[in-house]
Amino acid sequence: MAVEVTDANFEEVVLKSDKPVLVDFWAEWCGPCRMVGPIVEELAGEFDGKAVVGKVNVDENQEVSMKFGIRNIPTLLVFKNGEIVDKQVGVAPKNVLAQKLEAQMA
């Protein structure tokens, strides 16, 4: 299951992770976010132990959303060593998101 990432735990869960991290910025009212949600959950299961997969509710966590300039959702950011290394704005197929994470494991 994807980790719930908040303003309070973002640094600990994402920036200090020793594994690649995929963060899904989403909101309850966002239709495309509901399409990406199940894909993100599947990736969380498949990459368990190899990468961190988290979700940030932009309505509840505006500080971190503003820090990374999230204007459109869903936006998925891939972090490695505390830095953004890849980005996907909008809906993408599961294999595209999986490849973005796998690329950071090499």
N, C-alpha and C positions, 0 to 999 in steps of 0.2 A: 504494500500500500504506500502511496506517495506520502511524504512527510509534509505536515502543515508548517509552512514557513511564515514567520511573522516579522514585523519590525523588530521585535525584541530578540528573536533568535536567529535572524538572518546571518549575522557575522559568524556565529558559532557553527550553524548548520552548513552554510554555503561558502563563506570566504575562508574559513579555517579547515575545510574538508581536505583530507589527503587523497580523496578520490574525485573524479570528474563529477560535476553536479549539473543536472538539467532542472531549470526552474520554470514552471508554467505560471505566468501572470494571467489571472482570470477573474471573472465576476459571475454571480448568480444569474443576472439578467442577460448575459451575453450568449446568444444562440450558437455562434461558432465555438465558443468555449465549451459548450456542452458536447460538441462533436469531438473535440480534442481530449476532453476529460478521461473517457474510457481508454484512449490510446496511452495517455500518460500513466494511468494506473497499470496497464499491461506492461509498460516499460519498467515501471517500478519493480514489478515482480521478476521480470526477466533479467534485470541488471542488479538485483539484490546482492549485496556484498561486493559488487564491482564498481558501482556508481551510486550516487545519491540522486533520487528523483523527488522533487518537492513542488508544492503549489503555493502561490501567494494570492490571496484574495485582495484585489486592488482596492476594494471599497473599505476593507477593514485595516489595510496596511498601506496607507498613502505615503508614509515617509520613504520606505524602500522603493515604492513604485516611482515616486518623483526623483529619487536619487539616480535611478537608471533610465529616466526619461521615457517611461512607458506611456505611450499615447494611444496606441491601438491594442486591443486584446482580441484573441489570445496572442501574447508574445511569449516565446520560449527562449530563454537565454541558457547557454552552456558555459559553465565556469570551470576553469582549471587553475589551481594554485591562486585562487582569489581573484582571477582576472576573467573578463568575458572573452571567450575564444570563438564563439559562434552564436548565431541569432536566427530565429525563425519568427516572422510576423505573419499571423493568420494560420489557417488550418493547413496542416501538412500530413501526408500519409505516414503511417507508423514506421515504414522502412527508412524514410528520410530522417526522421528524428533519431532512430536507432543508429544510423550511420554517423550522425553528428556526435553522438556519445562515444561510439566505438572509435572514432578518429582520435579521441582524446586519451584513449587507453594504450595507444601504441608507444 
